[in-house]
Amino acid sequence: MKRAWLLALGATLVASLAACGGKSANTGSSQPSPQNSSSPAAEASAQPQGEPVKLKLFTALPDRSAGMGKIEQSIIDAYMKEHPNVKIEVEALQDEAYKNKIKVYASTSSLPDIIQSWGQPSFIAPLIDNGLLEPLNPDDFKDYQFVSGSFDGFSKDGKLYGLPRNSDFFVLYYNKKIFADNGLTPPKTQSELLDVVKKLRAKNIQPVAINGMDGWSLPIWFEYVAQRASGDFNKMDEAMARKASFKDPVFLEAAKYMKSFADAKGFADGFLTADYGAARNLFGQEKAAMYMMGSWEVGLGTDPNFSESFRQNVSAMPYPASDDGKGTVQDVAAWYGGGYSVSAKSANKQAAIEFLKYFFKPENWAKQLWQSGNGFPAQKYDAFLTGKETEVQKQLTNIFSSMKSSSNTPVLDTSTPQFKDDIMKLHQKLLSGGLTPEQFVEQLDAAADKAAKSNGQ
């Protein structure tokens, strides 16, 4: 089993949630009271100090009016109010555009002072290896309640180069009303999932929304399907380490299932041209019955951009089990997601680090993220449970807390940037009919071999 620290966190949370629920009425969709979710800005007091400092923060949270982007901005605003000598300029782009621009900044050694980073080799390793990130002192954050092991992906050669922001895991969101109106129940196995999408298609309902154009969500799905075939997330790691082959029968079985799912039109029409926003809106506008995405979408149930009908009917389920019982709903694709790093070239490195110390005070990011219903922090947050968690929060907590094994870093992010590009394109080709399952595993194995040689394996 992988990542005991994730499992321990889940057990703690479900126990705390149950205890908290016993203290106060549980109203499902009700939100935390204002006193429980107040922003730091509401409590900040202006304290003139120091010489003028200007910091630039580059983030992949472009919506500053809702969700995690709003929380991030509220903490920035509060910090500037408390430190009037500090001005923080924000540049925000959606994930893929963000990652493309980071490459531009990196190529000219001109990273902004603080950047959003991912503790995954394909993203952070090139920045570390080129001396672009400033090492951080773990002792500065020893009392910040970061979950044990959460620094691993942001560390190299005994040094820490970033701080994790989120705990992430992949699920299926679904619209309870669409299911009920069509006599459907949440699928418990992959064959049941295939049956559900066929029934939805028969009624001209789009089954599963996904951002196939972005590419990254497809290999995460592959990890689930391959685990269901083998019963072990470690099989993927073994193939990447060249201790096993992607031509192994379990990976071919997974590729065949994925192809059959695509042939049944399990994903919404045009999914290979749908980016993140398009897929999210398709589901949020009740035009698709399901949405394959991460736990960071916990805020769907409170998103004011969507109708009250949708907010009342959005729900979440674990990815279905294998039919033979090898892979269960307790085997979850889970990892630590985005975080922040400081540029080694920044003229204000210490000021940037001081901001991160403020940002990650548990009463700032962890508390606000959880109590707003917008995600799962990488810090312990059981102290901030209110007993008024939304239904989606509870469902996701149950999925997380029931986990018995986890995937850790998504396979596309475990190697070189070229491998990441290769594996995403191979999935797009498989699902568009451009490759047979046999060709897919053959070419994936070749890509993994090339990446291993590039890494000196």
DRENLO-925106 format. One line per 4 residues: number of its first residue (from 1); their letters; for each residue y, z negated, x negated of C-alpha. Coordinates in steps of 0.2 Angstrom, whole numbers. Layout:
NUM) a) Y Z X | ...
This chain:
1) mkra) 0 0 0 | 17 4 -6 | 33 -6 -7 | 29 -24 -2
5) wlla) 47 -28 -3 | 50 -17 12 | 36 -25 22 | 42 -42 18
9) lgat) 60 -38 24 | 53 -31 40 | 43 -46 44 | 58 -57 41
13) lvas) 68 -47 53 | 57 -46 68 | 55 -65 67 | 73 -68 66
17) laac) 76 -55 80 | 64 -64 91 | 72 -81 87 | 89 -75 90
21) ggks) 84 -67 107 | 78 -84 112 | 95 -91 110 | 105 -79 121
25) antg) 103 -67 135 | 96 -50 130 | 105 -36 139 | 98 -21 130
29) ssqp) 113 -9 129 | 126 -23 128 | 136 -23 112 | 141 -38 100
33) spqn) 156 -48 106 | 172 -44 97 | 171 -61 87 | 155 -56 80
37) sssp) 159 -38 75 | 177 -40 69 | 182 -30 54 | 188 -37 38
41) aaea) 205 -29 42 | 207 -41 56 | 206 -56 45 | 214 -49 29
45) saqp) 230 -56 23 | 242 -46 11 | 242 -54 -6 | 253 -44 -18
49) qgep) 245 -43 -35 | 243 -32 -51 | 250 -16 -56 | 248 -1 -44
53) vklk) 231 7 -44 | 225 23 -36 | 206 26 -33 | 198 41 -25
57) lfta) 182 38 -15 | 171 53 -12 | 159 50 3 | 147 60 14
61) lpdr) 153 51 30 | 165 63 37 | 167 55 54 | 180 42 51
65) sagm) 182 37 69 | 164 32 73 | 148 26 66 | 146 22 47
69) gkie) 161 32 43 | 172 21 54 | 165 5 46 | 167 12 28
73) qsii) 185 16 32 | 188 -1 40 | 183 -10 24 | 193 2 14
77) daym) 208 -2 25 | 205 -21 24 | 204 -20 5 | 220 -11 4
81) kehp) 229 -24 15 | 222 -38 5 | 227 -29 -11 | 243 -19 -8
85) nvki) 244 -13 -26 | 228 -3 -23 | 228 14 -14 | 211 21 -10
89) evea) 211 40 -6 | 196 46 3 | 188 63 3 | 173 65 15
93) lqde) 161 80 18 | 145 82 27 | 129 79 16 | 125 97 10
97) aykn) 143 101 7 | 146 85 -2 | 131 88 -14 | 137 105 -18
101) kikv) 155 98 -22 | 147 84 -33 | 140 98 -43 | 157 105 -46
105) yast) 165 88 -50 | 150 85 -62 | 152 102 -71 | 169 97 -76
109) sslp) 166 79 -79 | 179 75 -66 | 169 64 -53 | 181 54 -42
113) diiq) 182 35 -46 | 169 30 -33 | 156 42 -26 | 142 41 -13
117) swgq) 126 42 -23 | 108 42 -18 | 95 32 -28 | 84 47 -30
121) psfi) 80 56 -46 | 85 74 -40 | 103 67 -37 | 106 52 -48
125) apli) 96 57 -64 | 107 72 -69 | 123 61 -67 | 115 47 -78
129) dngl) 108 58 -91 | 125 67 -93 | 134 50 -95 | 144 52 -79
133) lepl) 140 35 -71 | 146 18 -76 | 133 5 -78 | 135 -10 -67
137) npdd) 131 -28 -70 | 117 -34 -58 | 123 -52 -60 | 139 -47 -51
141) fkdy) 129 -44 -36 | 115 -58 -37 | 122 -67 -22 | 124 -52 -11
145) qfvs) 107 -53 -3 | 101 -36 -8 | 83 -34 -4 | 71 -36 -18
149) gsfd) 67 -19 -26 | 82 -10 -18 | 91 -7 -35 | 75 2 -42
153) gfsk) 81 20 -37 | 98 17 -44 | 92 11 -61 | 86 19 -77
157) dgkl) 81 12 -94 | 85 -5 -88 | 103 -1 -82 | 110 -1 -65
161) yglp) 120 14 -60 | 123 12 -41 | 122 0 -26 | 111 4 -11
165) rnsd) 120 5 6 | 106 8 18 | 87 5 22 | 81 22 29
169) ffvl) 65 27 38 | 61 43 49 | 57 42 67 | 57 52 83
173) yynk) 71 49 95 | 68 54 113 | 76 55 130 | 67 44 142
177) kifa) 74 53 157 | 68 70 152 | 51 62 148 | 50 53 165
181) dngl) 57 68 175 | 43 79 168 | 29 66 169 | 27 63 150
185) tppk) 24 48 140 | 28 46 121 | 14 54 111 | 3 42 101
189) tqse) -6 55 90 | -1 71 83 | -12 81 95 | -3 72 109
193) lldv) 14 77 101 | 8 95 101 | 3 94 119 | 20 87 124
197) vkkl) 30 101 116 | 19 114 125 | 22 105 141 | 41 105 138
201) rakn) 41 123 133 | 32 128 149 | 47 120 158 | 59 129 147
205) iqpv) 65 113 139 | 69 112 120 | 56 100 112 | 62 93 96
209) aing) 79 95 88 | 80 96 69 | 92 102 56 | 80 115 48
213) mdgw) 95 125 40 | 99 110 29 | 81 109 23 | 79 91 18
217) slpi) 71 85 34 | 57 97 33 | 48 90 18 | 50 72 25
221) wfey) 40 78 40 | 28 85 28 | 25 68 20 | 21 61 37
225) vaqr) 9 75 41 | 1 74 24 | -1 55 26 | -9 57 43
229) asgd) -22 69 35 | -26 59 20 | -22 41 26 | -12 38 10
233) fnkm) 6 41 5 | 1 39 -13 | -8 56 -12 | 9 64 -13
237) deam) 14 54 -28 | -2 59 -37 | 2 77 -34 | 19 76 -40
241) arka) 13 67 -56 | 0 81 -58 | -15 69 -55 | -19 79 -40
245) sfkd) -15 96 -33 | -5 102 -18 | -20 114 -16 | -30 99 -11
249) pvfl) -38 101 7 | -27 87 14 | -11 96 10 | -18 112 17
253) eaak) -23 103 33 | -5 97 34 | 2 114 31 | -9 121 45
257) ymks) -3 108 57 | 15 111 53 | 12 130 56 | 3 127 72
261) fada) 18 116 78 | 30 130 73 | 19 143 82 | 20 132 98
265) kgfa) 39 132 96 | 39 113 94 | 56 114 86 | 71 119 96
269) dgfl) 76 138 96 | 86 142 81 | 81 126 72 | 81 135 55
273) tady) 100 140 58 | 104 122 64 | 113 110 52 | 114 92 55
277) gaar) 128 92 67 | 121 105 78 | 104 97 79 | 112 80 83
281) nlfg) 123 88 97 | 108 97 104 | 99 81 107 | 115 71 111
285) qeka) 120 83 125 | 103 81 133 | 97 99 128 | 82 94 118
289) amym) 69 81 123 | 67 74 105 | 76 73 89 | 67 70 72
293) mgsw) 79 60 61 | 81 44 52 | 85 26 57 | 104 29 52
297) evgl) 105 37 70 | 103 20 78 | 120 22 84 | 115 36 96
301) gtdp) 114 23 110 | 132 18 108 | 140 35 103 | 156 38 114
305) nfse) 155 56 110 | 139 57 121 | 137 54 140 | 133 37 148
309) sfrq) 117 45 154 | 112 50 137 | 116 33 130 | 106 24 143
313) nvsa) 91 35 140 | 90 37 121 | 75 29 114 | 65 29 98
317) mpyp) 46 30 94 | 36 30 77 | 30 46 71 | 13 48 79
321) asdd) -4 44 71 | -18 55 66 | -31 58 78 | -45 52 67
325) gkgt) -36 35 63 | -33 39 45 | -14 38 47 | -7 26 59
329) vqdv) 11 23 66 | 12 8 54 | 12 20 40 | 31 25 39
333) aawy) 42 37 29 | 54 24 23 | 66 22 8 | 83 16 2
337) gggy) 96 28 6 | 114 32 1 | 125 20 -9 | 139 20 -21
341) svsa) 142 23 -40 | 157 22 -51 | 162 36 -62 | 161 33 -81
345) ksan) 176 44 -83 | 187 34 -71 | 203 27 -78 | 201 12 -66
349) kqaa) 183 8 -68 | 186 -11 -66 | 196 -9 -51 | 183 2 -43
353) iefl) 169 -11 -47 | 180 -24 -39 | 181 -14 -23 | 162 -13 -23
357) kyff) 161 -31 -25 | 172 -33 -9 | 163 -19 0 | 146 -27 -2
361) kpen) 150 -44 3 | 137 -47 16 | 150 -51 30 | 158 -34 27
365) wakq) 146 -20 26 | 129 -28 31 | 136 -38 45 | 147 -24 52
369) lwqs) 133 -10 50 | 121 -21 60 | 132 -28 73 | 140 -11 77
373) gngf) 122 -4 80 | 125 10 67 | 111 7 54 | 100 -4 43
377) paqk) 108 -11 28 | 100 -13 11 | 105 -31 12 | 97 -45 22
381) ydaf) 105 -46 39 | 95 -58 49 | 110 -70 48 | 120 -58 58
385) ltgk) 108 -55 73 | 117 -59 89 | 103 -58 102 | 113 -44 110
389) etev) 105 -30 100 | 104 -13 109 | 87 -6 114 | 87 7 100
393) qkql) 90 -7 87 | 76 -17 94 | 64 -2 94 | 69 3 76
397) tnif) 67 -15 70 | 49 -16 78 | 45 1 69 | 51 -6 53
401) ssmk) 44 -23 55 | 27 -16 60 | 26 -6 44 | 10 -8 33
405) sssn) 14 6 20 | 29 16 16 | 32 33 7 | 47 27 -4
409) tpvl) 58 40 -11 | 56 57 -1 | 46 69 -11 | 60 82 -12
413) dtst) 70 69 -21 | 57 63 -34 | 59 77 -47 | 71 90 -53
417) pqfk) 85 98 -43 | 76 115 -44 | 60 107 -36 | 71 100 -22
421) ddim) 77 118 -19 | 60 125 -20 | 51 113 -8 | 65 115 5
425) klhq) 64 134 4 | 45 134 5 | 45 124 21 | 58 135 29
429) klls) 47 150 24 | 31 142 31 | 39 137 47 | 47 154 50
433) gglt) 31 163 47 | 35 170 30 | 21 161 21 | 3 156 27
437) peqf) -2 138 25 | -13 144 10 | 2 153 2 | 13 138 5
441) veql) 1 125 -4 | -2 137 -18 | 17 140 -21 | 21 122 -19
445) daaa) 8 117 -32 | 16 130 -44 | 33 122 -41 | 27 105 -44
449) dkaa) 19 111 -60 | 35 119 -66 | 45 103 -62 | 32 92 -71
453) ksng) 34 103 -87 | 53 102 -85 | 52 83 -85 | 40 83 -100
457) q) 24 78 -91
